[in-house]
Amino acid sequence: MTAEKLSFGDFWSRFQAAEKRAGAFDLIISGVQIYPMLRVKIFYALAQALGIYDDPHPASEKPAESVGKAIPAMDTLKPAPVIVIPFNRLVAGAEPYSDRIVELLEGAGIEPRTIKYLDPEADLDIARLRESFVARFETQANELLAVQHKFRKSLNRAESKKRWADLIATLEGEFGVKLPNFEPYPYWLLRHSIIDELGFKDFFGRLKTKDLYIVNAYTDPRLVRAARMAGVKVHDIQHGFVSKQHPAYSFLPGTVVQSSSDELLTWGEYWNTAGSFPKGMTARTTGPTKAMMEYRALALAENRIRPNQVLFTSQGAIGRELFEAAFATAKSQPNLEVIFRLHPNESLEGFEKQAMDLAAGEPLPSNLSISHRVPIFLDLVSRSEYLVGAFSTTLFEGLSLGCKVLVLPLPGFENTLPAIQSGDITLVTDLSQLPKFLAAAKPAADPSRYYSNVSKL
């Protein structure tokens, strides 16, 4: 089989079928379910190898390591029944997702302890905790692995390597591509998962922790798994879109995932049924961030929308295709003011070069502008009559702010199908007929489905 350009929908269906055929979720080594912890990365690696997506984070940087002081002795730490772990990425210098949950917890009379991933000025952070776990538990983890293999309580190294190789080969064979970064047996992940399990069990036990609130939980599956193994309930705080084609939130019915959170705290009722969650995971609405609620109220009161302003919102995975559409729209529709807004991780210089290439020596359309970082994105959204994209979270923010939202049939647009089917989002099937689609587009009938008007725990 040779690599082929698939539709996103076909890719997703074949991806899940290949997982099932390979028994991907059945591979458990020394009690650790390996595959789900790499599923999101494998999904994007396959999509990029097939040309469905570009790099979703083309200019992202590896986070720095924590170099703070030594953490205090475990027996000196005060109890923390509720712990909150914020997102690594800040929005305008703040972390609104966890901030809102902390505010709601405090309003309910609960005093959570916030522990950041990297916070050298604090007495501890996750990075330094993990360093201490390696020092304390690495030998014990290695001994556990050796004992389990010796007494056949787990697959031995050779058996594990073969099972993993067969799993990856099945995925590669399904699509006719190679996954060189995932072909080696991830022994490091097994070992560190056990170290995390031992370390966080001790840590959460000493602090008497019962609930863990974490933003973007699926990017740290080892921690989520370790917390659940320790009897801590894990609450994933929504930070982006959820859909039935999202590899972190969609599984075949009955799939058990050790590293999934217990529940997802969502912005609005729409998201509670947007995914196909693993067995035992639920969703409930706690509402949007405080900043979003306050911004929405102000923007709608001011009625800022400018007629004929069209905002294209980029995203790394399909940024080039979106810019081509924005360029073509500006060129063919001089009556429209077209703005192309870059994702923070995208390169302004790269899109300026693409604009020159598309112009092919002719003047650039005077009604086209490229926006990067400033003004804040919502300022552009709240002033645009139309918002155009493929499947980013920003499209739903546009619905909340009264925009007429349209999506292009680019890879991944299927993530927005429920909103298209409800009539809240308009699918553009032919860019040459864009005026017709713009005329047909309308604001969402009930924007509170996506971003509730109420916040609550």
N, C-alpha and C positions, 0 to 999 in steps of 0.2 A: 504494500500500500504506500502511496506517495502522499506527501503533504498537500493539502488542498485548502482553498479558501472557503470556509464554511460560513453559513449564517450563524449569528450568535445563538439563536434558538436551537439549531441542529447541534452546535458545539456543546451546549449545556446538556442536551438530552444524551448525547453520546458519552460525555464526561461521566454522568451519573451511571449510565449503563456499564461503562468500563470499570468504575469503582465497584459496582455490585459483582461483576464477573470476577474481579480480582480478590474479592473478600477484603477490601481495604479496611473496613471498620472492624473486621474480625481479628486482625493481627494485634495480639496483645503479648508483650514480652516482659516478663518479670512484673506483671500487673500494670504495665504502661501501654496504653493505646497510642501508638506512635503516629499513624497516618493523619488523624484529624488536626494535629498540631502543625502540620506542614501543608494542609489542604489548600489554604488561600494562596500560598506562594506557588504551589504546583499549578493551581488553576490559572494564575496570571502568567506563569512561565509557558504553559501550553498555549494560551491565547496569543502571547507575543510570538511564539515560534510559528504559529499558524498565520500570522499577519492580521489577526482579528483586532488586536490592541497594540498600541505602542506602549512604552514604559509608562505606567500610571503616575510615577513620581520621578520625572526625568532629571530634576536638579536638586533632589533631596540630599541632605547631608547626614552622615552617620552621627548619632548623638555622642557627645563627649562622655568620658567616663567620670564618675564621681571621685573626687580626690579630697574629700572632707576628712575630718578627724575620725578617730576610731569610734565605733558605736559603743554605747554604754553596755554594761553587763546586763544580760537578759533578766536577771532576778531583781534589777533595780527599776525596770520599766513599770509604769502604772497601768492598771487594767484599761483596756480600750474595747468595750463590747462592740463598737461600731467603728470601722476604719474606712476612709475614703482615699482612693488613689486617683489623682487628677490625670488629665490628658497631658502628654508631653508637649503638644503644640498649643501655643497661646494664640488668642484672638484679640488683637489690639491691646496686647500686654496683659490680658486676663485669661482665665480658663472658665468660661461661662457654664459649661456643662456640669462639672462637679460643684462649682460655686452655688448653683441653684439647688442642688440636692442637699448640700450642707445647710443652706438657709432653711429649707423645708424640714430637715431633721431638727435643727435648732428650734424651729417654730413648734415642733412637736415635743419639745423638752428633752431632746437627745443631744448630747455633746459628742460629736464624732471626732476621732483623731485623723488628721490628714497627713498622709505620708507620700511624698513625691518620689518619682523615679530617680531624679537627680536633684539633690539639695544639700550641697556641701556645708551650708551654714547651719543646717538643722542637726539635731543629735543623731538622727538616722535617716536614711533613705533606702529605697529598694535596692539600688546598685550596691551599696555597702553591706546591706543585709545579706545579699547573695554572696558577696566576697567572704563574709564570715561563715556562711553555710558551707562553702567549699572547704574552708580551713577546718571546720568542726566535723563535717559529715562525709567528706569524700572517701575516706578509708572505710567507713561503715557501709557506704553505698557499694563500693567495689566488693566488699566481703559478702554483702547480701546477694549481689549478682553471681558471685562465684558459688555460693552455697546453693542457690536456686538452680543453677545449671548442673551442679554436681548431683543433686538429688532429684533431677528431672522435674522440678517444680516449674520450670520455664523452658522455652526453647534455648538451646545452646547457641554459641556465636555463629557456628556454621549454618545451623538451621534458620536462624534469624536472618542472616545475610541472604540466604536463598529465597526466603519468603519475601523479603523486601525487594530483591532483584526481580522476582516474578511479578510483584505488584507494579513496579515502575515499568517493566517491560510490557505489561498489559496496556498501560496508559500510552506508552510510546507507540506500541503497535496499532492501537486504535486510530491514532492520528498520523502515523508515519513521520514522527519527529523524534528528536533526542532531548533528554532532560539531563544533561551532564552534571548539573549541580545537585541532582537528587539521586543519581544512580548509586553513589557510595552509600553503604549502610549507615544510617545516622546514629551510630553508637553514642556519640557525644550527647544527642538529645535524650536517649534513654538514661544515660548516667546523670545528666543534669536534672532530669525530671525526678529521679529518685532523690537526689540531693535536695532539690526544692521541696519535695514531699516531706522529707525528714526535717528540713530546716523550718518550713512554714508551719508544720504541725507543732513543733516546739514553740515557735514564736506566737502563733495564734492561741495555743494552749496557755502559755504564760500570761498573755494579755486578756484571756477569757473572751476572745473575739467571737461573736456570733454572726455578724453581718459584715460583708465586704462590698462596698460600692466602688465600681471601677469603670472609667471611661474607655471605650474601645477595647473591651475585654478580649476580643479574639486575637489581638496582636500579642498577648502574653498568655498563651494557653497553658504554659507550665505553671504559672502562678494560679490561674483559675482552677486547674486540676488539683494542685496542692491544697488550695483552700477547701475545695469540696471534699477531698480525702480527709481533711481535718475536721469536717463537720460544720464548716462555715458556709452560710448561704451567700451566694454570689449574685449581685445585682449589676447587670451591665447597663450603663447610662448611655442612651442613644446619642451618637455624635454625627451620624450620616444616614444615608438612605438604607432601607431594608427592602428586599424583594425576594421573590421565589427563584431568582437566578443569582442570588448573592451567595458565594461559597461559604460564608461564615454563618448564614442564617437560613440556609435551605438544604434539606436532606430528604431522602426518601422516607416515607412513613415508617415509624418504629425504630429509626436509627438511634442507637445509644452512643453518646459522645461524652467521654470522661471530662474533656476540657471545655465543655460549653457551660455558660452561666446558668443559674437556676431561673433567672427571669430577666427580661429586657424592659427597662423603664423608658417609655416612649413619649414623643412630643404630642401625639394625637391618636385618635382611635383608628385612623387609616393604617398605621404601622403595626397594630396588634395582630392583623391577619395578613400582613404584606409578605411575610416569610413562610417557610415550611420548617418550623423549628424541630430540633431533635427531641427525642422522647424525654419527657419530664421538664422541658423548658417552656415557660409561659411568658406572656407579655401583658403589661398594663400601663395605662397612661398616667404619667405624672406631670405632663405639660412641658412647654418649651422653656428655654432659658429666660431668666428675668430680663436680660438685655433685649432678647427678641420680642418679648411681650411689650416692653416699654417702647422699643423702636417702632413696632407695628402700630401701636396706638397713636404715636406722634405723626408718623407718615400718613396714615389714613385720615387723620384730622386735618392735615395740611393739604390733602388732595394734590400731591406733587406731580402726578403723571403728566408727561409731555407727549401730546399726540405725535404719532409717526416716528417716535424714537424706538429703535430696535436694538436690543442688547443680546449679543451672542455670548454665552458663558462657556468658556473652554474647560477642558479636563485633559490631563496628560495622556490618557489612553487613546484618545481620538482627536487631539488638539489640531493636528494638521488638516484633517477632513473638515472640522468645524470652521477653521479659518478660511478654507477654500469656499465654503458656503457663504460665509460673511462677505468675502471679497466679491463673489458673484452677485450677491444681493445688492451691495452698494453700487456696483457697476451698472446693474440693470434697472435699479429703482432709485433714481437721483432725488426723488421726493422724500426718501426716508433718510433719517440720521442713524447710521449704523455704527455701533460700538462693539468692539471685540474685547472682552475682558479675559485676561490670562489668569490661570490658576497661580497661586503664590510660588509654586515650585517650577513654573515654566520660565523660559528665557525670553525676555523682550527682544533681544538681538536676533534670536532665531526666527521670530515671527516677522520682524522688520525685513529680514532677508527674504523670507517666503513671500512677503508682499511685493518686493521688487521682482522676484522671479515670476510671480503671477502677472505682474504688469507688463512684463516682456518689453521693456523699453518705453512704454507709454506712460503718461502721467498717472499717478495713483488716484483712485476715486476721491474727490474732495469731501465726500460725505462719509468717509470711513476713517475711524480712529481706533487706535489700540490703547487699551487701558491696562496698567499694571500696578497693583498695590495701592495706589491712591487715585481717587478718593476711596473710602471704604466701599466694599462691594455693594452693600445694601443701599447706599446712597444712589448708586446707579440703578439698581433694581427698582427702587421706590419711585424713580422718575421716568421709567420706561413703560410705554404702552404695551410693548411686546417683549417677551423674553424667549430666546431660542436656544436649544441645546440638544443633548441626547439623553442623558440619564443621571445627571448630577443632582445632589441635594439642593443646589441653588434653584432648580426649577420649582421645587415645592415651596421654597421661601418666596419665590415670585407669586405663586398662587396665594400665599398668605397675605402678600402686600398688594393684591389687586391687579397684578399683571395678567395679560392674555398670554398664556404659555403655549409654545409650540415645540415639538421635537422633530428632529430629522431622522430618517430611517437608517441611522448609522449603527454599527455593532454595539449592542447593549441597550438599544432603545426599548427592548422588551421588558426591561426593569420597570418601565413606567406604564405598562399595559393596563393595570387596574384603573389608573387615573385617566388614561385615554378612553377606556371603555365606559367610564362614568360620564365622559364629556367634559371633564375639567381641563384636560390637556388635548391639544389638537395635533394630530400626526400629519406632517407634511410629506406626502408621498411623491411629489414632483416639484423640485425647486423652481423650475421654469414657470410653475403656476402659483408661485408664492403669494402674489396679490390676492388670489382667490382664497387661499388658506388664511391669510391675515384677516380678510374681511369676515371669514366664518368663525374665527377664534373669539372666545369670550372668557370673562373671569370665572373662577370656580364658583359653583353654586353655594358651597358651604366650606369656606377656607378653614374653619375650625376643625374639620376632619383631620387636617394635616398638622396644624399647630393649634392646640386647644386654647380656649380663652381662660382656662382655669389651671392653676398649678396645685398639685396635692400629692401627698404620699399615700 
